[in-house]
Amino acid sequence: MMWSCLTYDASDGKGGGADENFAGTLAEAGGARTGMRAMSSTFSGLRVSLIALPMISLGLATGGAQPASTTFRPALAEAYAFEYSWSGAADVERGQTVGEVSVHHTEGSFSGRLPLGEGTALSYGAAFSINQLEADGLLPLPDRLGELTVNLGVTHRFSQQWSGSAFVRPGFYSDLKDFSSDTFNVPLIAMANFVQSRDLVWIFGVGVNGFSDRVVMPIAGVRWKFAPEWTLNVGFPRLGVLWEADKRLSVFAGASVQGGSYRITENLGVPAAGVSRLANTYVSYREIRLGAGAKWAVTEKVSVSVEAGVMTDRRFEYFDRNYTLNGEAAPYAAISLDGRF
């Protein structure tokens, strides 16, 4: 998972100058993302990713400096983003060690924006995300957990201090073995941003995900630019600090959560006495990560990010079967590419 910068002034679709407005830097799950890619990370695990999308609408509120990937362009697709991450093999336990698993994560997205009127904009795009699980032992896990989605959002700026956003991400969230109504989900998020000052923004809202063990989750967060080159982001699932070394390089460090909620259609059998068969059910996958990294603007249109650290905890929870697998710590690393056409 990596961090990125994202701001957007919906009042006229233009970005302010770097000396006039602060850059809307954010800790955002799954890569140096902008636009709909941030939605991808959030919706893939709504129960653990409720801060990334609030940071998207944060840009509306601040009217901050505009990265190239969020400007309006007369094209169907304006921006793209891809990421690969690896979290190492670690023992998984349920009372005792039952096996070992590592995870290879790949995702990508294409996105665009369209002005709908004064202070209002439509976001749209498509995305995919795949977690490839390499497991041994007697672990009742599918080979992969992933999603294929269409992304839609509307943002509106009500005043200099208040803005609101609503996002939906219909698509398939599953073990990618069945594409039917059973694996189709439409998570949504609604939020409001309050700009207390140029450097302090508060985020409030609610998220809904029918595949999660907690269907409705509150949203809360704060972004504080406490020095010209330093920004603190506090919220769930990410807490950390970002330092803008110069116009092309930023460095970040903190804690984050990666994961998602998926429908399992594969028959994984009966894992233990007293547990129902793991088939046609749901699993919540979660990793807690502590790490640091850097983002470098290669050109005006392309940037690359790298990150590494320790995955301190991994969990697979079949919440409606009351069956949970807990993993131990392991290293992780990630690399991502962002650009605009």
BELMOZI-V645166 format. One record per backbone hydrogen bond with DSSP energy under -0.5 kcal/mol. NH is the residue of the N-H (numbers start at 1). CO is the residue of the C=O. E is the energy in kcal/mol with one decimal. If there is no record, write none. Layout:
BEGIN
NH,CO,E
NH,CO,E
END
This chain:
BEGIN
4,26,-1.9
6,24,-3.0
10,8,-0.8
12,9,-0.8
13,9,-1.8
16,64,-1.2
20,17,-1.0
21,17,-2.1
24,65,-0.5
25,23,-2.3
26,4,-3.1
28,26,-0.8
31,2,-0.8
31,28,-1.0
33,31,-2.1
37,34,-1.8
38,35,-1.0
39,35,-0.9
40,36,-1.8
41,37,-1.6
42,38,-2.0
43,39,-2.7
44,40,-1.7
45,41,-0.7
45,42,-0.9
46,43,-0.9
48,45,-2.2
49,45,-1.0
55,51,-1.5
56,52,-1.1
56,53,-0.5
57,53,-1.9
58,54,-1.3
59,55,-0.9
59,56,-1.0
60,56,-0.6
60,57,-0.5
61,57,-1.6
62,58,-2.2
63,8,-0.5
63,59,-2.2
64,59,-0.5
65,22,-0.7
66,16,-0.7
67,65,-0.6
70,67,-1.8
71,68,-1.3
72,13,-0.8
75,73,-2.5
78,111,-2.7
79,111,-2.2
80,339,-2.5
81,109,-1.8
82,337,-2.6
83,107,-2.3
84,335,-2.6
85,105,-2.5
86,333,-2.8
87,103,-2.4
88,331,-3.1
90,101,-1.6
92,99,-2.6
93,326,-3.7
94,96,-2.2
98,92,-2.9
99,92,-0.9
100,136,-0.6
101,90,-1.9
102,134,-1.6
103,87,-2.2
104,132,-2.4
105,85,-3.2
105,103,-0.5
106,130,-2.6
107,83,-2.1
108,128,-2.1
109,81,-2.0
110,126,-2.2
111,79,-2.2
112,124,-2.4
114,122,-2.5
116,120,-1.9
117,120,-1.1
119,10,-0.9
120,117,-1.9
121,155,-2.1
122,114,-3.3
123,153,-3.1
124,112,-2.2
125,151,-1.3
126,110,-2.0
127,149,-2.0
128,108,-2.3
129,147,-1.9
130,106,-3.1
131,145,-3.2
132,104,-3.4
132,130,-0.6
133,131,-0.6
133,143,-2.6
134,102,-2.6
134,132,-0.5
135,133,-0.7
136,100,-2.1
138,98,-2.1
139,136,-0.7
141,139,-1.9
145,131,-2.0
146,174,-3.0
147,129,-2.4
148,172,-1.8
149,127,-2.5
150,170,-2.6
151,125,-2.7
152,168,-2.5
153,123,-2.2
154,166,-2.6
155,121,-2.2
156,164,-2.8
157,119,-2.4
158,156,-0.7
158,162,-1.2
159,162,-2.1
163,193,-1.5
164,156,-2.8
165,191,-2.0
166,154,-2.2
167,189,-2.5
168,152,-2.9
169,187,-1.7
171,185,-1.9
172,148,-2.3
173,183,-2.4
174,146,-2.1
175,263,-1.0
180,178,-0.6
183,180,-1.1
184,181,-0.6
185,171,-2.7
187,169,-0.6
188,208,-2.3
189,167,-2.1
190,206,-2.5
191,165,-2.3
192,204,-3.4
193,163,-2.5
194,202,-2.7
195,161,-2.5
196,194,-1.0
196,200,-1.5
197,200,-1.7
200,197,-0.7
201,223,-2.2
202,194,-2.8
203,221,-2.6
204,192,-2.7
205,219,-1.5
206,190,-2.6
207,217,-2.9
208,188,-2.9
209,215,-2.5
212,209,-1.4
215,213,-0.6
217,207,-2.6
219,205,-2.7
221,203,-1.6
222,234,-2.2
223,201,-2.4
224,232,-2.8
225,199,-2.9
226,224,-1.2
227,230,-1.3
230,227,-1.0
231,242,-2.2
232,224,-3.2
233,240,-2.5
234,222,-2.4
235,238,-0.6
236,220,-0.7
237,235,-0.5
239,255,-2.2
240,233,-2.1
241,253,-2.2
242,231,-2.4
243,251,-3.5
244,229,-2.8
245,243,-1.1
245,249,-1.0
246,249,-1.9
250,295,-2.1
251,243,-3.0
252,293,-2.3
253,241,-1.9
254,291,-2.3
255,239,-2.7
256,289,-2.5
258,287,-2.6
260,285,-1.9
261,44,-1.4
262,283,-2.4
263,173,-2.1
264,281,-3.8
265,263,-0.6
268,266,-0.9
268,278,-2.7
271,269,-0.7
275,272,-1.9
278,269,-2.8
279,277,-1.6
280,264,-0.8
281,264,-1.4
283,262,-2.3
284,317,-2.4
285,260,-2.7
285,283,-0.5
286,315,-2.4
287,258,-2.9
288,313,-2.4
289,256,-3.2
289,287,-0.5
290,310,-2.7
291,254,-2.4
292,308,-2.3
293,252,-2.3
294,306,-2.0
295,250,-2.7
296,304,-3.2
297,248,-2.7
298,296,-1.0
298,302,-0.9
299,302,-2.1
303,338,-2.6
304,296,-2.6
305,336,-2.1
306,294,-2.4
307,334,-2.1
308,292,-2.3
309,332,-2.0
310,290,-2.7
311,330,-3.6
312,288,-1.7
312,310,-0.9
313,288,-1.1
314,327,-1.1
315,286,-2.7
316,325,-2.4
317,284,-2.7
318,316,-0.6
318,323,-3.0
319,317,-1.4
321,318,-1.9
322,318,-0.6
323,318,-1.6
325,316,-2.8
326,93,-2.7
327,314,-4.4
328,91,-2.2
330,311,-2.1
332,309,-2.1
333,86,-2.2
334,307,-2.5
335,84,-2.6
336,305,-2.2
337,82,-2.9
338,303,-2.5
339,80,-2.3
340,301,-1.2
341,78,-2.6
END
